[in-house]
């Protein structure tokens, strides 16, 4: 739901008021770099899941220490937490720069 809110604000701000979306802001390269690291974390979790599912001994192949290897569920839980922080930071940045009220007066 948070991702839909961020996407809606970006599209709606551009269509309704003709403003530049977050892609044209100065901090967009920072968000793009963070998103790249986040995508890498998600893909690493997916890779570990597939290797575990098909019994590929990736721990031996990559010469990892077996005592320090996370399970795919742990990796996905970390990725979810990081994604929530990323989306909240992106939404707050976009809202503060667009002169919208984050929580309108009731």
N, C-alpha and C positions, 0 to 999 in steps of 0.2 A: 504494500500500500504506500509505503514511503517512496519507493521508486516511481510509482505512478504520480504521486504528488509533485515530485521534482520535475518529472517529464511534463506534467500538465502546466505547471508554472512557467516553465521555459517556453512551451509552445504558446500558451495563452498570452503571455507578456509580449511575445513577438507579434501575434496576430491582432490582438485588441488595441494595443497602444503603439505598435510599430517600433517598439524598443528592441535593442539588441539582446539576444538571448545570452545565456551563460557562455556560449561558444565564442562570443566576441569580447568577453571581459578579459582584463589583464591577468587574472589568476587562473584562467582556463588551462594553461600548460601545467600548472601545479596539480590541478584536479585530474588532468589527463595522465600525468605520471603516476599519481596515486592509484588511479583506476587500472593502469597497467600492472602495478604490483599486486593489486587485489585480484585481477584476473589470473595472474600467475599463481596466486595462492589457491584459488578455486580449481584451476587446472591441475595443480599438484595433488590436491585432494582427490580429484577424479582419477588421476593416474595411479595413485596409491590404491584406490578402491579397485580399479581394474586389475592391477597386479596382484592384489590380495585375493580377489575373486577367482582368478585363473591360476592361482598358486605359483606365481612367478616370484622367485626369491630375490626381490629387488634389494633387500638389505645386504645380501651377499654380493650382488652384482655391483652395487655402488659403494661397497665397503663401509657401510654405516655401522655405528655402535648399536647393537640390538637393544641395549638398555635405554637408549635415548630416542627411540623411534616412536612417533605418534601413530595411533590408529587412524583410519580414514574419518571416523566419526569425530575424533578430536580435531583433526585438521578442518573439517567442515564447520564445526562449532566455532573455531577461531576465525574462520573466514566470514561467517555470519556476523559475528561481533564487529569485525573490522568493516564490513559492508554497511552495517547500521551507523557506525561512527562516520564513515565517509559520506553517506547520504544526508545525515543530519548536518554535517559541516557544509556540504554543498548547498543544501536548502537554506541554511542560515545566511551563508554568504550571498546567495542570490536574492533573498528577501531583503537583506540590509542594503544591497546595492540598487534595488529596483523601487525603493520608496513605497513598497507595499507594507501594510500592517500585517505582521505575522499572526497576531491574535486581535482581530477587530473588536471595537467596543461593542458590548452587548446592551 
